[in-house]
Amino acid sequence: MRAPSLHTKVHNWIDAVGFRLNTSQTNNKSMVTTNHYFFETFNLVEKEKNGNHKTSRFLCFDTYGEKINVRSLFDLQVAFFENLSQLK
C-alpha cells in the first residue's frame, strides 16, 4: 500500500485542526492555484499547478514572520504549535 502524499497528510491535519480557507486564486496564464488557509494567527499557503496534488507546495511562516517551506507534516506542526505558544 502506498503511503499518503504530503498533500493528503496536510489536508487531513488542517481539516482536523479546523483551518479555514481564506482565499483561492488561480493564475490563468501559469495555471497555478494559490490557496491561503488560516487558523487564529497562523497562515498556510498552498500552490498547486493544474489541479494536480502531486505538484502541491506548502509554505507557512514562523512566529517571526520568516518563511518555512513545508517538506513534511512535522515541519507544519512544529511551526503551528510554536505560533500557538506565542498567543497570550
Buried (B, 14 or more C-beta within 10 A) or exposed (E): EEEEEBBEBBBEBBEEEEBEEEEEEBEEEEEBBBBBBBBEEBBBBBBBBEEEEEBBBBBBBBBEEEEBEBEEBEBBBBBBEBBEEEEE
